Amino acid sequence: MDNQKQMRVLVLDDDSFMLEFITHLLKELGVSEVLVAENGRSGLYVLAGQVADIDLLICDIEMPGMDGIEFLRNIADQNYRGKIALFSGVNADLLKAAERLAMARGLNIIGTLSKPVTMGAIAAMLEQISLSVPQVLDSDKTLQVLDVADIEHALASDHFGIYYQPKVSAVTGHVMGVECLTRWWHAQYGYVLPDNFISIAEQTGLINDFTRHVLRKSAEQLHVWLQQSLDLRISVNVSMENLDRFNLPELYEETIKKCGVPVERVTLEITESKLGKDFAQTLDILTRIRLKGFGLAIDDFGTGYSSMETLKHMPFTELKVDRLFAHGASNDLATRAILESSIKLGRSLNLNVVVEGIETEADYRLATELGCDEIQGYFIAKPMPADEFIEWLIAYEAMLDDF
């Protein structure tokens, strides 16, 4: 546990004995600093007073005054990005419901702990934490300092990097393609979260230039890989704000063809929860995108409000099951049932079914057993720059050949 010596942990629990007990366990495991709070309000006060980052927040969901659920709602509203573990003496279903709620609010939940907490359980939790993650600029500060000029400059100067996360076949294990994800390391402010600059681009009309920029860079990289005889496809995220012009299919087709890449090797991912705008115009544009030969994925499936209606009318070729319905499915009957039904639905509609957010071997094996087509997530690999991806790919394929 030497790599844990610089770790800082905040524990929230209304039981003073439990606070002392967990503090003792954390110290035994080499954690250098343990902060404590007896309820949600105290937890907010402690967080507000921190200059250095908290590496892990362990939060009880049953507390007087402001309980854990209220506390999580508050830090979610503040765009808290730190790692969180939930623990409680309530039944497993209620604890799992709290976990799903926190994840739905965008919080980074890495697991749950049931009381009584053991040293082994906490040790396993600490092992999930990487201290090599780049410093992330506070979300509120980002929104205050970033503006249109920053994004325009980043586009003109090619400061947006593309990272590639592999998608592997659930049958053979071989890499089928990659999702192309944007990363921005700002020279002055550090790592800026995509949620922040994407929202600014959408609100200021820069999203069209931004998306075409990402599409072009991703297609250029695919062209290099195809020249190297790598049989890969790419997936690129498209904002609903992009679907505001009827000539979008032609613009995207032109971008891809200029890169010398077959359109059929490119899938555009549309987030389901944002499909509720002008239905006729959206259907028009997406149908013509399909006519051009693009694949079309419904992303984050299950998180919107009209999933069945969306699948019925829109010309999708791929269904991506959101990580909310995959994370921990091997240990939770309700999550497993939703995952299984989503996969069956996609297969019955002849869609390529991708399960994303897979982080454990148990969830990986379950997703394959349930019959999905492809798997994506940290259990396979994190998003990587192009050169790092190639190194990983060579090592990964060699490992498959040895089995």
Secondary structure as GFF3:
##gff-version 3
##sequence-region A 1 403
A	DSSP	three_ten_helix	2	4	.	.	.	ID=ss1
A	DSSP	beta_strand	8	12	.	.	.	ID=ss2
A	DSSP	alpha_helix	16	28	.	.	.	ID=ss3
A	DSSP	beta_strand	33	37	.	.	.	ID=ss4
A	DSSP	alpha_helix	40	48	.	.	.	ID=ss5
A	DSSP	beta_strand	56	60	.	.	.	ID=ss6
A	DSSP	alpha_helix	68	77	.	.	.	ID=ss7
A	DSSP	beta_strand	83	88	.	.	.	ID=ss8
A	DSSP	alpha_helix	92	104	.	.	.	ID=ss9
A	DSSP	beta_strand	108	114	.	.	.	ID=ss10
A	DSSP	alpha_helix	119	127	.	.	.	ID=ss11
A	DSSP	alpha_helix	139	145	.	.	.	ID=ss12
A	DSSP	alpha_helix	148	156	.	.	.	ID=ss13
A	DSSP	beta_strand	160	169	.	.	.	ID=ss14
A	DSSP	beta_strand	175	186	.	.	.	ID=ss15
A	DSSP	beta_strand	190	192	.	.	.	ID=ss16
A	DSSP	alpha_helix	194	204	.	.	.	ID=ss17
A	DSSP	alpha_helix	207	227	.	.	.	ID=ss18
A	DSSP	beta_strand	233	238	.	.	.	ID=ss19
A	DSSP	three_ten_helix	240	242	.	.	.	ID=ss20
A	DSSP	alpha_helix	248	258	.	.	.	ID=ss21
A	DSSP	three_ten_helix	263	265	.	.	.	ID=ss22
A	DSSP	beta_strand	266	271	.	.	.	ID=ss23
A	DSSP	three_ten_helix	272	274	.	.	.	ID=ss24
A	DSSP	alpha_helix	279	291	.	.	.	ID=ss25
A	DSSP	beta_strand	295	301	.	.	.	ID=ss26
A	DSSP	alpha_helix	307	313	.	.	.	ID=ss27
A	DSSP	beta_strand	318	321	.	.	.	ID=ss28
A	DSSP	three_ten_helix	323	325	.	.	.	ID=ss29
A	DSSP	three_ten_helix	329	331	.	.	.	ID=ss30
A	DSSP	alpha_helix	333	348	.	.	.	ID=ss31
A	DSSP	beta_strand	352	355	.	.	.	ID=ss32
A	DSSP	alpha_helix	361	369	.	.	.	ID=ss33
A	DSSP	beta_strand	374	375	.	.	.	ID=ss34
A	DSSP	alpha_helix	386	402	.	.	.	ID=ss35
###
